[in-house]
Amino acid sequence: MKVFRVLSIVIIVTALMAACQAPATTALTAVPAATAVPKPLFYGAYATPIEEPWDGVIHQALQKAADAGKITYEHQDNIGYSGDMERVLRQIAETKKPAAIFGDAFGNEEAVRRVAVDFPKIAFVFGSGGGPADPNMAVFDNWIHEPAFLCGMLAGGLTKSNIIGVVGAMPIPEVNRIVNAFIAGAKEINPNAKVKVSFINSFFDPAAAKEAALAQIGTGADVLFAERFGVIEAAASKGLYAFGNMSDQNSLAPDIVVTGPVWDMGPTVDYVIKQVIAGSFTGQDLKDFSMVAKGGAALAPFHGLDSKIPADLLKKVLDREAAIKSGNFRVDIAESAPVGD
């Protein structure tokens, strides 16, 4: 009996000691490390060199998003208009398998849309004069006619000869509405101003744009609107005021580039990133994100040149800018070919 009691005590003590020494499984269960969410690959496919402001603005917005860690970004530029766009897009879609492809469809409209149909899981986001298409073809454009109007007001007040020059790409709706808004702004401030309009029939030909601008200067133009790249160089060679376009181009000639209508693709890019990550991307018109109300359009900084603008003129421009932002003034969208003087 005593032996039995002793054995029982030994067994109980041993069990208690084992329980004390056993690992606390609940407390020591390893917590899985958080899995890093892979950043989606966004690809830029550009018909022109990214030095050309239109494609450059898209590139800058995507690069900014990549620098902020929102996406991974790669691009190819200077693809051209001779049929290479479709081949390049298919190669990108098949080999890179990006979440989204951004670019400009102008001049390559049919090619872009053919590829988009064949790759419905990729978000195609392209500058286009056409409409969106389900499920994956979204469109945008540079709706910067509002700040272009403000630049026209400044040009109308700054000209001494009452002759203003505008050099544009070609008379298509996307260019016409910017030029027409600029002209309307100039005429509002200075009804006597004459605006000369030239087109170079190219989206990127700096030499032709410079030559056209010099021809306008030769006829008396003393303020120039560089709707296309190359005009500012001509204005700088003569010491004349100029307005850039699409992006802040003051660095090209800091003493003469007053400001310019700036297009910011940031709001559009951020919206698409959210849609892609959420799995809710659809083909839609992204127009509103490129307008003043949503931060997609604005006047470029004056970089100190506002000190050379007459105070009453500057006030009129800034008051009108505030009215546009508040919705109390609308700049007409006129897409017919501009009529110069």
N, C-alpha and C positions, 0 to 999 in steps of 0.2 A: 504494500500500500504506500509506504513511504517512498519507495523507488518510483512508483507511478506518479506521486505528487512532484517529486524532484524533476522527473522527465517532463511533466506538464509545464512546470515553471520554466525549465530550460527552453522548451519549444516556444512558449509565449514571449520570453525575453528576446530570443533569437528573431522572432517575427517582428517584434517592435523595433529592434535595432536595424533590421533590413528595411523596414518602412521608413525609418529616419534617414537612412543612407540613400534611398531610392531617389532619383532625380524627379523634381517637380515638373512633370511633363507639360502641364498647362502653362506654367510660367516660362519654360525654356523653349517652347515651340517657336521655331524660326519664322519671322515675318518675311514673306517674299519681298524682295526689293521692287520698288516701283519700276515698271517697264517704260522706258522712254518711248514716247510717241514719235514715230518717224515723220520728218518734215516732208510735205508733199513737194514734188518736183514741178516747178513752173518753167516753161520753156518759151523764149522769145524768138520769133521767126520774122525777120525784118527784110523788106524788099530793098530798102536803101541802107547806106551806111548809117550807123547810129549817130554820126556827127550831124546828120540832117535832123532838125529839131522835132519833127513830127514823131518819128520812131524813137528819137532820143528821149522824149518825155516818157514814153512807155517803158523804155529800158531803165531809166533812172528810178521810176516808181517801183519796178520789180526788184532792182538792185537794193533799194532802200529796205524793202520788205525782207530780203534775204539777209541784209546786214543786221536787221533787228531780230533775226532768228525765227522768223515766221515761216519761211519756205526755203527750199534749195532752188537756186536759179542758174540756168544755163541759157545761152543764146547763140544765134547765128544771124549775121546781118549781110547786107549787100547781095541778097538773093536775086533781085532783079525782077523783070517782067516778061521774060522771054520763054516762059513755060517751066522754069526751074522750081517755082514755088510748090507745085503739086508733088514733084519728086522729093523735094527736101522735107515737106510735111509728112509724107508717107514714111520716109526713112526715120524721122524723129519719132513718129507714133509707134513704129514697129520696134525700134531698137532702144529708145529711151523710156518709152511707156510713161510719159509724164501725166500728172494729174490735170494739167491745163497747158494750153498753148495760146500765147498772146501774139498779136501782130497786126498788120494793116492789110486789109483785103482790097483796097483800092488798086485797080489795075490787075488784080489776081482774084477777083470775086468768085468766078465759077470754080477755079481750082481749089480754093479754100473750102468751099461748100461741098464739093465732091468728096474731099478727104474727111470732112466732119461727119458726113453720113456713114462712112465706112468704119469710123472709130467712135461709136456712140458713148463709150465710157470715159472719153477724154473731153474735158471742157474746152471748147474753142471760143476764144474771146477776141474778136477782131474788129478793128475800125472798119466801118462799112457804111455805104449809103443805102444798103438794103435793110430788110427787116430781120428779126431773129427767127430761128427755126428750132422747134423741139426735136430732140430732147436736149441738145448740147451746143447749139450755135447761138451765142450771145453777141450783141453788137454794141458799139459805142462810137462816139465821134468827139471832136474837139469843139464843144459849144462855147467858144470864147468871144462871141459877138458882143457880149456885154462889156468886158474890159476894152474891146476894140473900139466901141463907141466912145468910151472915156478917153482913149488915146487920140481919137479924132478930134475931140473937144480941145485937147492940149495942142494938137497940131494946128488947128484953126486959129488958136490964140497966139502961137509962137511964130507963125510965118510972117515975114516982112514983105515978101514979094507977092503974097496972096496966091502962090502956086505951090501945090503940095503934090508929091509924087508917090505912087503906090506901085510896087512890083509884086505880082502874084504868080502862082504856079500856072493855073489854067482856069478858064471860066466854068467851073463845076460848082454845084450848090454849096459844097463844104467850104470852098474858098470864097465864093460870092457873098455869102452871108457875113463873113468877117470884113471883107472889103466894103460892102454896102453899109455896114454898121459904122465903120471908120469914117466913111464919107458923110453919113448922116450926122455924126458927132461934130465933124469939122464945119459943116454947113450951119449947124445950130449956133455955134459960137461966132462964126464968120461967114455970113451969107454971100459975101463977095469972093470967097476963096474958090479957086479953080483946082480941081483934083484930076491929075493925069494918071491913067491906069494902063499898065503894060503887063502882058502875060508872057512867060517864057516857055510855056507848053512842056514843062518838066517839073517833077517834084523836087529834083535836086540837080541843079546846074549852076553852081556859084558864079562861074565865069559869065554865063549868059545873064544872070540876075544883075551882076555888077555893071555889065555893058548897058543893060536897059536903064539902070539907075543913072548912069553917067549921061545917057541921052536925055533923060528928064531934067537933070541938072542943067544941061546945055540949053534947055528951053525956059529956064528960070526957076525951076523948083528949088526951094531952099529948106524944105523939111521933107523927110522920106519915111514911108512905112515899109519896112522890110518883111513883107508877108513871106518872102523866100530868102534863104540863106545866100549871102553874097552882096546884098544891098548896103549893108552897114559898112563894108570896106570902101565902097564908092563914096558914101557920105563922109566917112572919116578922112578920105583923101582930100576933100574940099572943106573940111571943118564945119559941116552942116549937122543940124540935129536929126536924129533918126529914132525910130521906134522899132524894137525887136518884135518877135512873134514866137509863140508857143512856150518858150522858156526865157528865163532872165538872161539876156545877152549883153548886159552892161560890160562884162569883162572883155568883149571884143573891141570896144572902143569906149573906155570909161568916161571920157570927156564929152561925148556927144550922144550916147544912147540914153534918152530921157527915161524911158520905161518901156512897157509893152504888154500886150495881153498874154498872160501866162496860163498855161494849161497844166493842171496838176492831176495826174492819173492815180494819185495815192488813194483817194476815196473809192475809186472803182476797183483798184487792186485789193484793198482791204475787204471790200464787200465780197468779191469773188473768193478770196481765201476762206472767209467764214462759210460761204456756201459750199465750197468744195470739201472742207473739213467736216461739215455737218452732213454731207451726202445729200444736199438738197439743191444742188445746182441745176438750173433749167435754162433753156434758151430764152433770153429776154433782152429788151432794149434798155441799156444802162445809161441812157442820155442824161438823166437828172444828176448823176454823180459827176458830170463834167461841167456843171453850171455853177454860177456864183453861190447860189443858195446852199449847196452842199459842200462848198470849198473846192470845187473842181476847176474854178476859173477865178482869176484875180489880176490886178495890176502888178507888174514887177516892181520891186523896190526902186526908189529914185536914186539911191546911193549918193545923196547930197545934192543932186541936180535940181531938186525941188526949190532950192534957194535961188535958182536962176529963172524960175517961173513967176510971172506976175502974181501977186498975192490974191487979187480978185479972181483971176483965172483959176488958180489952184483951188480956191474955195468952191467955185462953181463945180469943178470936177469932183472934189471930195464930197460935196453935198449930193451930187447925182449918184455917186458910188453908194452912199448911205441909203439913198432912196431905192436903188436896185436891190441891195441886200435886204431891205425891209419889205420888199414886194410892192412898194408904192410907185415904182416906175418900171416899165417893161421896154426893153429894146426890141424893136421890130425885127423879125426874122425875114429877111428879103433874100431869096436865093436865085433870083434872075441875074443875068449877066450885068455887072455894074456899068453904068454909063458915065464915062469920064468927060471932062470939059476940054 
